[in-house]
Amino acid sequence: MVLARIGFYLFVVLVGLFFALPVLWLVVAPFDETPGLSVAVPELTLQNFREVMENPFALRSLLNSLILAIVTTLLVVASASLSAYALSRVRLPGRDVLLYVLLLFSAVVTGTAAMVPLFRLVFEIGLMDTHTAVILVMAGGLLPAGVFILKDFMDTVPRSYEESALVAGASSLQILRDIVAPVVRPGLAVIGVWALVQVWGNFLVPFILLRSSDLNPAAVVMYNFYTEGGIADLSLLSAFSLIYTIPVVALYLFVQRRYGFRFYGGIKS
């Protein structure tokens, strides 16, 4: 029994080290004058960050990523809220089947499988090489799962609150905005963080739909930090990667501090 427990703890430590080493490299390598692929004591320097700041595409790409992530997240959260509220309150024949079918297709028909028809669609409607195309495509891919998740939060809101508001003359949109949305804020936070992270790290969609270097987000620009032979410029890549991860980590810390792990909806009696 003791040997099994020791073996289990040893296994957990090894797995933890396996996942911690890449993170440790990401923290250490940007400050190393000559970073390598292994984790080592750095020769402290800030030259790597100066090179990132001098790169004509680096800072612009971070701004593009921020625009794509924020606009897509707002679109997903707003659309998912309206759809989930309607599906939660309106009794439609085959409603649950529709939800599961949407979720199934969003999981099976991935972005890679759908890129050819999406490319043709974007080309035909004249939105190639625009942020609008990227936002619409990514929002459409995230929306089914967002509706499915948020509906569970909507179902937990007591209907008595809405009935009181209806008696007072409130419209459906007013009820959603002033009564339901404040109660399901943890659910909205879940959808918002999830959507933002998905967009922030997406490479395929902007890589295919955008042609101008000035419009590329950071996930695509990072691809340019490799030589034609496929060798990475570790000085530039490590520093840019660290800067690239800061917004997502900051968002996680903010949401964790605001909500912790209490992602539940509704009101407990």
Secondary structure by P-SEA (a helix, b strand, c coil): caaaaaaaaaaaaaaaaaaaaaaaaaaccccccccccccccccccaaaaaaaaacccaaaaaaaaaaaaaaaaaaaaaaaaaaaaaaacccccaaaaaaaaaaaaaaaaccccaaaaaaaaaaaacccccaaaaaaaaaaaaaaaaaaaaaaaaaaccaaaaaaaaaacccaaaaaaccccccaaaaaaaaaaaaaaaaaacccaaaaaccccccccaaaaaaaccccccccaaaaaaaaaaaaaaaaaaaaaaaaaaccccccccccc
